[in-house]
Amino acid sequence: MGKKWNSERKTEHYYKMAKKQNYRSRASYKLKQLNKRFKVIKSADKVVDLGAAPEAGHR
């Protein structure tokens, strides 16, 4: 991912919300939308975002 993509990502609405609410990924909001509509995640379930990447040093 290039520098332009990285700088644009940091100004994106859901990226800012995720950081503010201490989520590791903005994908949390997509999962919430899907669950609200389809009820696929139950209260005792655990969710793993396999597409997650660490913030620092990612290339």
PQR file with spaces between the fields and no chain letter, atoms N, CA, C, O and H, PARSE charges and radii, in Angstrom:
ATOM       1  N    MET     1       0.838   -1.174    0.000 -0.4000 1.5000
ATOM       2  CA   MET     1       0.000    0.000    0.000 -0.0000 2.0000
ATOM       3  C    MET     1       0.889    1.244    0.000  0.5500 1.7000
ATOM       4  O    MET     1       1.892    1.312    0.710 -0.5500 1.4000
ATOM       5  N    GLY     2       0.504    2.200   -0.794 -0.4000 1.5000
ATOM       6  CA   GLY     2       1.321    3.381   -0.940 -0.0000 2.0000
ATOM       7  C    GLY     2       1.047    4.459    0.092  0.5500 1.7000
ATOM       8  O    GLY     2       0.116    4.360    0.893 -0.5500 1.4000
ATOM       9  H    GLY     2      -0.311    2.144   -1.371  0.4000 1.0000
ATOM      10  N    LYS     3       1.869    5.477    0.055 -0.4000 1.5000
ATOM      11  CA   LYS     3       1.728    6.593    0.992 -0.0000 2.0000
ATOM      12  C    LYS     3       0.412    7.324    0.787  0.5500 1.7000
ATOM      13  O    LYS     3      -0.221    7.749    1.753 -0.5500 1.4000
ATOM      14  H    LYS     3       2.625    5.557   -0.595  0.4000 1.0000
ATOM      15  N    LYS     4      -0.005    7.474   -0.470 -0.4000 1.5000
ATOM      16  CA   LYS     4      -1.262    8.163   -0.767 -0.0000 2.0000
ATOM      17  C    LYS     4      -2.441    7.412   -0.152  0.5500 1.7000
ATOM      18  O    LYS     4      -3.312    8.017    0.473 -0.5500 1.4000
ATOM      19  H    LYS     4       0.510    7.129   -1.255  0.4000 1.0000
ATOM      20  N    TRP     5      -2.464    6.087   -0.335 -0.4000 1.5000
ATOM      21  CA   TRP     5      -3.539    5.275    0.226 -0.0000 2.0000
ATOM      22  C    TRP     5      -3.568    5.409    1.741  0.5500 1.7000
ATOM      23  O    TRP     5      -4.635    5.553    2.336 -0.5500 1.4000
ATOM      24  H    TRP     5      -1.757    5.596   -0.843  0.4000 1.0000
ATOM      25  N    ASN     6      -2.400    5.363    2.360 -0.4000 1.5000
ATOM      26  CA   ASN     6      -2.314    5.449    3.815 -0.0000 2.0000
ATOM      27  C    ASN     6      -2.813    6.792    4.333  0.5500 1.7000
ATOM      28  O    ASN     6      -3.518    6.836    5.341 -0.5500 1.4000
ATOM      29  H    ASN     6      -1.533    5.246    1.877  0.4000 1.0000
ATOM      30  N    SER     7      -2.466    7.873    3.673 -0.4000 1.5000
ATOM      31  CA   SER     7      -2.910    9.192    4.132 -0.0000 2.0000
ATOM      32  C    SER     7      -4.408    9.382    3.904  0.5500 1.7000
ATOM      33  O    SER     7      -5.079   10.012    4.722 -0.5500 1.4000
ATOM      34  H    SER     7      -1.893    7.837    2.854  0.4000 1.0000
ATOM      35  N    GLU     8      -4.942    8.847    2.804 -0.4000 1.5000
ATOM      36  CA   GLU     8      -6.382    8.935    2.546 -0.0000 2.0000
ATOM      37  C    GLU     8      -7.163    8.100    3.551  0.5500 1.7000
ATOM      38  O    GLU     8      -8.234    8.504    4.005 -0.5500 1.4000
ATOM      39  H    GLU     8      -4.397    8.335    2.140  0.4000 1.0000
ATOM      40  N    ARG     9      -6.632    6.947    3.894 -0.4000 1.5000
ATOM      41  CA   ARG     9      -7.295    6.059    4.848 -0.0000 2.0000
ATOM      42  C    ARG     9      -7.458    6.739    6.200  0.5500 1.7000
ATOM      43  O    ARG     9      -8.488    6.578    6.855 -0.5500 1.4000
ATOM      44  H    ARG     9      -5.762    6.618    3.526  0.4000 1.0000
ATOM      45  N    LYS    10      -6.458    7.494    6.621 -0.4000 1.5000
ATOM      46  CA   LYS    10      -6.497    8.136    7.934 -0.0000 2.0000
ATOM      47  C    LYS    10      -7.488    9.286    8.014  0.5500 1.7000
ATOM      48  O    LYS    10      -7.798    9.751    9.110 -0.5500 1.4000
ATOM      49  H    LYS    10      -5.621    7.626    6.090  0.4000 1.0000
ATOM      50  N    THR    11      -7.990    9.753    6.882 -0.4000 1.5000
ATOM      51  CA   THR    11      -9.003   10.805    6.905 -0.0000 2.0000
ATOM      52  C    THR    11     -10.405   10.241    6.691  0.5500 1.7000
ATOM      53  O    THR    11     -11.386   10.985    6.707 -0.5500 1.4000
ATOM      54  H    THR    11      -7.738    9.375    5.991  0.4000 1.0000
ATOM      55  N    GLU    12     -10.500    8.926    6.491 -0.4000 1.5000
ATOM      56  CA   GLU    12     -11.775    8.277    6.229 -0.0000 2.0000
ATOM      57  C    GLU    12     -12.615    8.209    7.506  0.5500 1.7000
ATOM      58  O    GLU    12     -12.084    7.969    8.590 -0.5500 1.4000
ATOM      59  H    GLU    12      -9.703    8.322    6.478  0.4000 1.0000
ATOM      60  N    HIS    13     -13.919    8.419    7.376 -0.4000 1.5000
ATOM      61  CA   HIS    13     -14.855    8.509    8.505 -0.0000 2.0000
ATOM      62  C    HIS    13     -14.789    7.296    9.435  0.5500 1.7000
ATOM      63  O    HIS    13     -14.631    7.455   10.645 -0.5500 1.4000
ATOM      64  H    HIS    13     -14.351    8.614    6.495  0.4000 1.0000
ATOM      65  N    TYR    14     -14.907    6.096    8.886 -0.4000 1.5000
ATOM      66  CA   TYR    14     -14.941    4.897    9.720 -0.0000 2.0000
ATOM      67  C    TYR    14     -13.586    4.601   10.361  0.5500 1.7000
ATOM      68  O    TYR    14     -13.533    4.032   11.451 -0.5500 1.4000
ATOM      69  H    TYR    14     -15.035    5.966    7.903  0.4000 1.0000
ATOM      70  N    TYR    15     -12.515    4.971    9.714 -0.4000 1.5000
ATOM      71  CA   TYR    15     -11.182    4.817   10.306 -0.0000 2.0000
ATOM      72  C    TYR    15     -11.091    5.672   11.578  0.5500 1.7000
ATOM      73  O    TYR    15     -10.631    5.205   12.620 -0.5500 1.4000
ATOM      74  H    TYR    15     -12.558    5.434    8.829  0.4000 1.0000
ATOM      75  N    LYS    16     -11.536    6.925   11.476 -0.4000 1.5000
ATOM      76  CA   LYS    16     -11.494    7.819   12.634 -0.0000 2.0000
ATOM      77  C    LYS    16     -12.384    7.310   13.758  0.5500 1.7000
ATOM      78  O    LYS    16     -11.997    7.347   14.926 -0.5500 1.4000
ATOM      79  H    LYS    16     -11.910    7.305   10.630  0.4000 1.0000
ATOM      80  N    MET    17     -13.583    6.830   13.404 -0.4000 1.5000
ATOM      81  CA   MET    17     -14.499    6.298   14.423 -0.0000 2.0000
ATOM      82  C    MET    17     -13.897    5.083   15.121  0.5500 1.7000
ATOM      83  O    MET    17     -14.007    4.952   16.340 -0.5500 1.4000
ATOM      84  H    MET    17     -13.897    6.799   12.455  0.4000 1.0000
ATOM      85  N    ALA    18     -13.266    4.197   14.364 -0.4000 1.5000
ATOM      86  CA   ALA    18     -12.668    3.000   14.942 -0.0000 2.0000
ATOM      87  C    ALA    18     -11.570    3.379   15.933  0.5500 1.7000
ATOM      88  O    ALA    18     -11.486    2.807   17.020 -0.5500 1.4000
ATOM      89  H    ALA    18     -13.176    4.303   13.374  0.4000 1.0000
ATOM      90  N    LYS    19     -10.746    4.325   15.566 -0.4000 1.5000
ATOM      91  CA   LYS    19      -9.670    4.757   16.464 -0.0000 2.0000
ATOM      92  C    LYS    19     -10.246    5.398   17.721  0.5500 1.7000
ATOM      93  O    LYS    19      -9.748    5.163   18.822 -0.5500 1.4000
ATOM      94  H    LYS    19     -10.814    4.789   14.683  0.4000 1.0000
ATOM      95  N    LYS    20     -11.279    6.195   17.565 -0.4000 1.5000
ATOM      96  CA   LYS    20     -11.896    6.879   18.691 -0.0000 2.0000
ATOM      97  C    LYS    20     -12.516    5.888   19.679  0.5500 1.7000
ATOM      98  O    LYS    20     -12.475    6.102   20.890 -0.5500 1.4000
ATOM      99  H    LYS    20     -11.684    6.385   16.671  0.4000 1.0000
ATOM     100  N    GLN    21     -13.092    4.802   19.151 -0.4000 1.5000
ATOM     101  CA   GLN    21     -13.763    3.810   19.993 -0.0000 2.0000
ATOM     102  C    GLN    21     -12.873    2.606   20.315  0.5500 1.7000
ATOM     103  O    GLN    21     -13.357    1.584   20.801 -0.5500 1.4000
ATOM     104  H    GLN    21     -13.126    4.628   18.167  0.4000 1.0000
ATOM     105  N    ASN    22     -11.589    2.731   20.045 -0.4000 1.5000
ATOM     106  CA   ASN    22     -10.589    1.699   20.350 -0.0000 2.0000
ATOM     107  C    ASN    22     -10.841    0.361   19.663  0.5500 1.7000
ATOM     108  O    ASN    22     -10.500   -0.690   20.206 -0.5500 1.4000
ATOM     109  H    ASN    22     -11.195    3.561   19.651  0.4000 1.0000
ATOM     110  N    TYR    23     -11.431    0.393   18.485 -0.4000 1.5000
ATOM     111  CA   TYR    23     -11.530   -0.814   17.667 -0.0000 2.0000
ATOM     112  C    TYR    23     -10.214   -0.969   16.920  0.5500 1.7000
ATOM     113  O    TYR    23      -9.576    0.023   16.569 -0.5500 1.4000
ATOM     114  H    TYR    23     -11.708    1.246   18.044  0.4000 1.0000
ATOM     115  N    ARG    24      -9.812   -2.195   16.677 -0.4000 1.5000
ATOM     116  CA   ARG    24      -8.575   -2.430   15.943 -0.0000 2.0000
ATOM     117  C    ARG    24      -8.758   -2.257   14.449  0.5500 1.7000
ATOM     118  O    ARG    24      -7.788   -2.072   13.714 -0.5500 1.4000
ATOM     119  H    ARG    24     -10.331   -3.001   16.962  0.4000 1.0000
ATOM     120  N    SER    25     -10.018   -2.317   13.995 -0.4000 1.5000
ATOM     121  CA   SER    25     -10.275   -2.262   12.565 -0.0000 2.0000
ATOM     122  C    SER    25     -11.601   -1.561   12.298  0.5500 1.7000
ATOM     123  O    SER    25     -12.531   -1.644   13.100 -0.5500 1.4000
ATOM     124  H    SER    25     -10.806   -2.467   14.592  0.4000 1.0000
ATOM     125  N    ARG    26     -11.675   -0.876   11.177 -0.4000 1.5000
ATOM     126  CA   ARG    26     -12.938   -0.248   10.794 -0.0000 2.0000
ATOM     127  C    ARG    26     -13.932   -1.288   10.291  0.5500 1.7000
ATOM     128  O    ARG    26     -15.113   -0.990   10.114 -0.5500 1.4000
ATOM     129  H    ARG    26     -10.919   -0.808   10.526  0.4000 1.0000
ATOM     130  N    ALA    27     -13.454   -2.504   10.063 -0.4000 1.5000
ATOM     131  CA   ALA    27     -14.332   -3.602    9.657 -0.0000 2.0000
ATOM     132  C    ALA    27     -15.380   -3.890   10.734  0.5500 1.7000
ATOM     133  O    ALA    27     -16.410   -4.497   10.439 -0.5500 1.4000
ATOM     134  H    ALA    27     -12.494   -2.746   10.208  0.4000 1.0000
ATOM     135  N    SER    28     -15.140   -3.473   11.950 -0.4000 1.5000
ATOM     136  CA   SER    28     -16.100   -3.655   13.046 -0.0000 2.0000
ATOM     137  C    SER    28     -17.455   -3.088   12.675  0.5500 1.7000
ATOM     138  O    SER    28     -18.489   -3.663   13.015 -0.5500 1.4000
ATOM     139  H    SER    28     -14.303   -2.980   12.190  0.4000 1.0000
ATOM     140  N    TYR    29     -17.453   -1.976   11.990 -0.4000 1.5000
ATOM     141  CA   TYR    29     -18.712   -1.331   11.623 -0.0000 2.0000
ATOM     142  C    TYR    29     -19.454   -2.125   10.554  0.5500 1.7000
ATOM     143  O    TYR    29     -20.683   -2.184   10.565 -0.5500 1.4000
ATOM     144  H    TYR    29     -16.613   -1.508   11.714  0.4000 1.0000
ATOM     145  N    LYS    30     -18.720   -2.732    9.641 -0.4000 1.5000
ATOM     146  CA   LYS    30     -19.357   -3.579    8.623 -0.0000 2.0000
ATOM     147  C    LYS    30     -19.965   -4.810    9.287  0.5500 1.7000
ATOM     148  O    LYS    30     -21.071   -5.225    8.940 -0.5500 1.4000
ATOM     149  H    LYS    30     -17.721   -2.685    9.632  0.4000 1.0000
ATOM     150  N    LEU    31     -19.243   -5.391   10.240 -0.4000 1.5000
ATOM     151  CA   LEU    31     -19.776   -6.547   10.966 -0.0000 2.0000
ATOM     152  C    LEU    31     -21.040   -6.178   11.744  0.5500 1.7000
ATOM     153  O    LEU    31     -21.994   -6.954   11.791 -0.5500 1.4000
ATOM     154  H    LEU    31     -18.345   -5.054   10.522  0.4000 1.0000
ATOM     155  N    LYS    32     -21.042   -5.004   12.345 -0.4000 1.5000
ATOM     156  CA   LYS    32     -22.235   -4.552   13.073 -0.0000 2.0000
ATOM     157  C    LYS    32     -23.426   -4.377   12.131  0.5500 1.7000
ATOM     158  O    LYS    32     -24.550   -4.750   12.467 -0.5500 1.4000
ATOM     159  H    LYS    32     -20.267   -4.373   12.306  0.4000 1.0000
ATOM     160  N    GLN    33     -23.173   -3.809   10.951 -0.4000 1.5000
ATOM     161  CA   GLN    33     -24.240   -3.641    9.956 -0.0000 2.0000
ATOM     162  C    GLN    33     -24.792   -4.993    9.530  0.5500 1.7000
ATOM     163  O    GLN    33     -26.007   -5.185    9.489 -0.5500 1.4000
ATOM     164  H    GLN    33     -22.260   -3.506   10.679  0.4000 1.0000
ATOM     165  N    LEU    34     -23.909   -5.926    9.214 -0.4000 1.5000
ATOM     166  CA   LEU    34     -24.338   -7.265    8.795 -0.0000 2.0000
ATOM     167  C    LEU    34     -25.132   -7.961    9.893  0.5500 1.7000
ATOM     168  O    LEU    34     -26.153   -8.594    9.627 -0.5500 1.4000
ATOM     169  H    LEU    34     -22.922   -5.771    9.247  0.4000 1.0000
ATOM     170  N    ASN    35     -24.657   -7.838   11.122 -0.4000 1.5000
ATOM     171  CA   ASN    35     -25.342   -8.503   12.218 -0.0000 2.0000
ATOM     172  C    ASN    35     -26.700   -7.876   12.506  0.5500 1.7000
ATOM     173  O    ASN    35     -27.651   -8.577   12.850 -0.5500 1.4000
ATOM     174  H    ASN    35     -23.827   -7.323   11.338  0.4000 1.0000
ATOM     175  N    LYS    36     -26.789   -6.586   12.368 -0.4000 1.5000
ATOM     176  CA   LYS    36     -28.073   -5.911   12.583 -0.0000 2.0000
ATOM     177  C    LYS    36     -29.113   -6.415   11.575  0.5500 1.7000
ATOM     178  O    LYS    36     -30.287   -6.580   11.910 -0.5500 1.4000
ATOM     179  H    LYS    36     -26.017   -6.017   12.088  0.4000 1.0000
ATOM     180  N    ARG    37     -28.675   -6.651   10.366 -0.4000 1.5000
ATOM     181  CA   ARG    37     -29.592   -7.079    9.307 -0.0000 2.0000
ATOM     182  C    ARG    37     -29.888   -8.589    9.328  0.5500 1.7000
ATOM     183  O    ARG    37     -31.031   -9.009    9.151 -0.5500 1.4000
ATOM     184  H    ARG    37     -27.722   -6.517   10.094  0.4000 1.0000
ATOM     185  N    PHE    38     -28.828   -9.400    9.548 -0.4000 1.5000
ATOM     186  CA   PHE    38     -28.979  -10.845    9.397 -0.0000 2.0000
ATOM     187  C    PHE    38     -28.878  -11.648   10.700  0.5500 1.7000
ATOM     188  O    PHE    38     -29.139  -12.851   10.698 -0.5500 1.4000
ATOM     189  H    PHE    38     -27.899   -9.058    9.691  0.4000 1.0000
ATOM     190  N    LYS    39     -28.505  -11.003   11.806 -0.4000 1.5000
ATOM     191  CA   LYS    39     -28.401  -11.668   13.113 -0.0000 2.0000
ATOM     192  C    LYS    39     -27.531  -12.929   13.057  0.5500 1.7000
ATOM     193  O    LYS    39     -27.954  -13.995   13.503 -0.5500 1.4000
ATOM     194  H    LYS    39     -28.293  -10.026   11.807  0.4000 1.0000
ATOM     195  N    VAL    40     -26.340  -12.808   12.520 -0.4000 1.5000
ATOM     196  CA   VAL    40     -25.449  -13.961   12.378 -0.0000 2.0000
ATOM     197  C    VAL    40     -24.495  -14.142   13.558  0.5500 1.7000
ATOM     198  O    VAL    40     -23.943  -15.227   13.738 -0.5500 1.4000
ATOM     199  H    VAL    40     -25.996  -11.942   12.158  0.4000 1.0000
ATOM     200  N    ILE    41     -24.295  -13.104   14.358 -0.4000 1.5000
ATOM     201  CA   ILE    41     -23.376  -13.169   15.493 -0.0000 2.0000
ATOM     202  C    ILE    41     -24.196  -13.142   16.777  0.5500 1.7000
ATOM     203  O    ILE    41     -24.956  -12.205   17.020 -0.5500 1.4000
ATOM     204  H    ILE    41     -24.744  -12.222   14.212  0.4000 1.0000
ATOM     205  N    LYS    42     -24.037  -14.168   17.585 -0.4000 1.5000
ATOM     206  CA   LYS    42     -24.751  -14.267   18.866 -0.0000 2.0000
ATOM     207  C    LYS    42     -23.869  -13.702   19.981  0.5500 1.7000
ATOM     208  O    LYS    42     -22.668  -13.516   19.789 -0.5500 1.4000
ATOM     209  H    LYS    42     -23.420  -14.930   17.387  0.4000 1.0000
ATOM     210  N    SER    43     -24.460  -13.430   21.135 -0.4000 1.5000
ATOM     211  CA   SER    43     -23.735  -12.756   22.214 -0.0000 2.0000
ATOM     212  C    SER    43     -22.508  -13.531   22.711  0.5500 1.7000
ATOM     213  O    SER    43     -21.530  -12.905   23.119 -0.5500 1.4000
ATOM     214  H    SER    43     -25.436  -13.581   21.290  0.4000 1.0000
ATOM     215  N    ALA    44     -22.525  -14.852   22.691 -0.4000 1.5000
ATOM     216  CA   ALA    44     -21.388  -15.637   23.181 -0.0000 2.0000
ATOM     217  C    ALA    44     -20.350  -15.912   22.082  0.5500 1.7000
ATOM     218  O    ALA    44     -19.297  -16.485   22.361 -0.5500 1.4000
ATOM     219  H    ALA    44     -23.320  -15.360   22.360  0.4000 1.0000
ATOM     220  N    ASP    45     -20.636  -15.513   20.846 -0.4000 1.5000
ATOM     221  CA   ASP    45     -19.719  -15.775   19.736 -0.0000 2.0000
ATOM     222  C    ASP    45     -18.453  -14.926   19.828  0.5500 1.7000
ATOM     223  O    ASP    45     -18.446  -13.845   20.417 -0.5500 1.4000
ATOM     224  H    ASP    45     -21.492  -15.048   20.620  0.4000 1.0000
ATOM     225  N    LYS    46     -17.403  -15.438   19.240 -0.4000 1.5000
ATOM     226  CA   LYS    46     -16.147  -14.695   19.105 -0.0000 2.0000
ATOM     227  C    LYS    46     -15.928  -14.461   17.615  0.5500 1.7000
ATOM     228  O    LYS    46     -16.179  -15.348   16.799 -0.5500 1.4000
ATOM     229  H    LYS    46     -17.408  -16.317   18.762  0.4000 1.0000
ATOM     230  N    VAL    47     -15.464  -13.280   17.265 -0.4000 1.5000
ATOM     231  CA   VAL    47     -15.250  -12.918   15.865 -0.0000 2.0000
ATOM     232  C    VAL    47     -13.776  -12.606   15.660  0.5500 1.7000
ATOM     233  O    VAL    47     -13.170  -11.874   16.443 -0.5500 1.4000
ATOM     234  H    VAL    47     -15.260  -12.559   17.928  0.4000 1.0000
ATOM     235  N    VAL    48     -13.209  -13.163   14.605 -0.4000 1.5000
ATOM     236  CA   VAL    48     -11.802  -12.925   14.272 -0.0000 2.0000
ATOM     237  C    VAL    48     -11.751  -12.295   12.887  0.5500 1.7000
ATOM     238  O    VAL    48     -12.307  -12.834   11.931 -0.5500 1.4000
ATOM     239  H    VAL    48     -13.702  -13.757   13.969  0.4000 1.0000
ATOM     240  N    ASP    49     -11.090  -11.163   12.786 -0.4000 1.5000
ATOM     241  CA   ASP    49     -10.907  -10.489   11.499 -0.0000 2.0000
ATOM     242  C    ASP    49      -9.591  -10.976   10.910  0.5500 1.7000
ATOM     243  O    ASP    49      -8.522  -10.493   11.283 -0.5500 1.4000
ATOM     244  H    ASP    49     -10.639  -10.725   13.563  0.4000 1.0000
ATOM     245  N    LEU    50      -9.668  -11.925    9.995 -0.4000 1.5000
ATOM     246  CA   LEU    50      -8.464  -12.506    9.428 -0.0000 2.0000
ATOM     247  C    LEU    50      -7.736  -11.576    8.470  0.5500 1.7000
ATOM     248  O    LEU    50      -6.598  -11.845    8.088 -0.5500 1.4000
ATOM     249  H    LEU    50     -10.537  -12.317    9.692  0.4000 1.0000
ATOM     250  N    GLY    51      -8.381  -10.490    8.082 -0.4000 1.5000
ATOM     251  CA   GLY    51      -7.753   -9.531    7.192 -0.0000 2.0000
ATOM     252  C    GLY    51      -7.044   -8.417    7.937  0.5500 1.7000
ATOM     253  O    GLY    51      -6.519   -7.498    7.307 -0.5500 1.4000
ATOM     254  H    GLY    51      -9.306  -10.271    8.393  0.4000 1.0000
ATOM     255  N    ALA    52      -7.012   -8.471    9.253 -0.4000 1.5000
ATOM     256  CA   ALA    52      -6.413   -7.415   10.045 -0.0000 2.0000
ATOM     257  C    ALA    52      -4.893   -7.414    9.883  0.5500 1.7000
ATOM     258  O    ALA    52      -4.278   -8.466    9.711 -0.5500 1.4000
ATOM     259  H    ALA    52      -7.439   -9.217    9.765  0.4000 1.0000
ATOM     260  N    ALA    53      -4.305   -6.242    9.939 -0.4000 1.5000
ATOM     261  CA   ALA    53      -2.857   -6.089    9.848 -0.0000 2.0000
ATOM     262  C    ALA    53      -2.415   -5.113   10.937  0.5500 1.7000
ATOM     263  O    ALA    53      -3.150   -4.178   11.254 -0.5500 1.4000
ATOM     264  H    ALA    53      -4.804   -5.387   10.078  0.4000 1.0000
ATOM     265  N    PRO    54      -1.261   -5.307   11.501 -0.5600 1.5000
ATOM     266  CA   PRO    54      -0.773   -4.371   12.523  0.2800 2.0000
ATOM     267  C    PRO    54      -0.559   -2.978   11.932  0.5500 1.7000
ATOM     268  O    PRO    54      -0.194   -2.842   10.765 -0.5500 1.4000
ATOM     269  N    GLU    55      -0.781   -1.978   12.721 -0.4000 1.5000
ATOM     270  CA   GLU    55      -0.626   -0.582   12.275 -0.0000 2.0000
ATOM     271  C    GLU    55       0.831   -0.250   11.975  0.5500 1.7000
ATOM     272  O    GLU    55       1.156    0.191   10.873 -0.5500 1.4000
ATOM     273  H    GLU    55      -1.077   -2.089   13.670  0.4000 1.0000
ATOM     274  N    ALA    56       1.695   -0.457   12.941 -0.4000 1.5000
ATOM     275  CA   ALA    56       3.088   -0.025   12.793 -0.0000 2.0000
ATOM     276  C    ALA    56       3.893   -1.013   11.962  0.5500 1.7000
ATOM     277  O    ALA    56       3.810   -2.224   12.165 -0.5500 1.4000
ATOM     278  H    ALA    56       1.431   -0.815   13.836  0.4000 1.0000
ATOM     279  N    GLY    57       4.649   -0.500   11.051 -0.4000 1.5000
ATOM     280  CA   GLY    57       5.576   -1.307   10.276 -0.0000 2.0000
ATOM     281  C    GLY    57       4.956   -2.183    9.220  0.5500 1.7000
ATOM     282  O    GLY    57       5.646   -3.032    8.655 -0.5500 1.4000
ATOM     283  H    GLY    57       4.716    0.484   10.885  0.4000 1.0000
ATOM     284  N    HIS    58       3.684   -2.015    8.928 -0.4000 1.5000
ATOM     285  CA   HIS    58       3.041   -2.851    7.911 -0.0000 2.0000
ATOM     286  C    HIS    58       3.446   -2.399    6.528  0.5500 1.7000
ATOM     287  O    HIS    58       3.384   -1.208    6.224 -0.5500 1.4000
ATOM     288  H    HIS    58       3.123   -1.326    9.386  0.4000 1.0000
ATOM     289  N    ARG    59       3.857   -3.321    5.689 -0.4000 1.5000
ATOM     290  CA   ARG    59       4.229   -3.006    4.302 -0.0000 2.0000
ATOM     291  C    ARG    59       3.623   -3.993    3.376  0.5500 1.7000
ATOM     292  O    ARG    59       3.816   -3.902    2.164 -0.5500 1.4000
ATOM     293  H    ARG    59       3.908   -4.289    5.935  0.4000 1.0000
